[in-house]
Amino acid sequence: MSYGDRISVEKDRSGLSITIKTYKNWFLVFFLPIWLTGWTVGGIAAIHALVRGPDRNPFLVVWLCGWFAGEILVTLNWLWNVFGREVVSVRAGAFVHRREVWGYGLERSYPVQGVSNLRASGDFGPQNRWGNNAFSQMSGGTIAVDTEYGDTYRFGINLEERDAVAVARELAPYLHAQFESHRQHGFEPPPPPVFS
């Protein structure tokens, strides 16, 4: 099953897996490689000046550290914008969320009984149409759960409200079914999610 061209849902006996492709910010897709080319040329010139220049300015070492950090961050942002995806799954008593590019990425996992109050909330839709604050497209989200550690965990970056609600509705029965199985072992589930 899928919702639009960004969200696909896979259900099987072991649980549920939802894949959310990143929102493509076409301005960033085309602008960042151009910017990165100029940035790289500037860095190569600075390395050349540091290695072969007559006055090896120590400030260039500090500048090159910032240059390298910028090179990495912008490259990661472009890769995320073009190839990134979020994978949310509920399997074997675990709620797992992963942000990845080509299978590599960061993963958060919580025991199902440790998450509650599943909801669609936040700023819906793409917030950065023209590339302002581009790095916010790599964190946060429009779907939230409260964790056993007292914090709120968000996923579903730049989803429209109807898509965020649809994903939360797909997840809710799996989380609730897990809560019911844990009730038999003495765990009390949180109240079911409310959708407006």
Long-range contacts (C-beta under 8 A, 24 or more apart in sequence): 3-163, 3-166, 3-167, 4-163, 6-159, 6-163, 7-159, 7-163, 7-166, 7-167, 9-170, 14-91, 14-92, 15-89, 15-90, 15-91, 15-92, 15-174, 16-89, 16-90, 16-91, 16-170, 16-171, 16-174, 17-87, 17-88, 17-89, 17-91, 18-87, 18-88, 18-89, 18-167, 18-170, 18-171, 19-85, 19-86, 19-87, 20-85, 20-86, 20-87, 20-88, 20-155, 20-156, 20-157, 20-159, 20-167, 21-84, 21-85, 22-80, 22-81, 22-82, 22-83, 22-84, 22-85, 22-86, 22-137, 22-157, 22-158, 23-126, 23-137, 23-157, 23-158, 24-81, 24-82, 25-81, 25-126, 25-128, 25-129, 25-131, 25-134, 25-137, 27-129, 27-130, 27-131, 28-77, 28-78, 28-81, 28-131, 28-134, 29-78, 29-81, 29-82, 31-131, 32-74, 32-77, 32-78, 32-81, 32-134, 33-78, 35-74, 36-71, 36-74, 36-75, 36-78, 39-67, 39-70, 39-71, 39-74, 40-71, 42-67, 43-67, 43-68, 43-71, 73-135, 76-101, 76-138, 77-134, 77-135, 77-137, 77-138, 80-137, 80-138, 81-134, 81-137, 84-138, 86-141, 86-155, 86-156, 86-157, 88-155, 88-156, 88-167, 88-171, 90-171, 90-174, 90-175, 90-178, 93-178, 93-182, 95-145, 95-175, 97-153, 97-155, 99-138, 108-153, 110-145, 110-147, 110-148, 110-153, 111-148, 112-175, 112-178, 112-179, 112-182, 113-148, 113-178, 113-179, 113-182, 113-187, 113-189, 114-147, 114-148, 114-149, 115-145, 115-146, 115-147, 115-148, 115-153, 115-175, 116-145, 116-146, 116-189, 116-190, 116-191, 117-144, 117-145, 117-146, 117-190, 117-191, 117-193, 118-143, 118-144, 118-145, 118-168, 118-171, 118-172, 118-175, 118-193, 119-143, 119-144, 119-145, 119-168, 119-193, 119-194, 119-195, 120-144, 120-156, 120-161, 120-164, 120-165, 120-167, 120-168, 120-195, 121-164, 122-154, 122-164, 124-159, 124-160, 124-161, 124-164, 125-158, 125-159, 125-160, 125-161, 126-158, 127-158, 143-167, 143-168, 143-171, 146-190, 165-195, 168-193, 168-195, 169-195
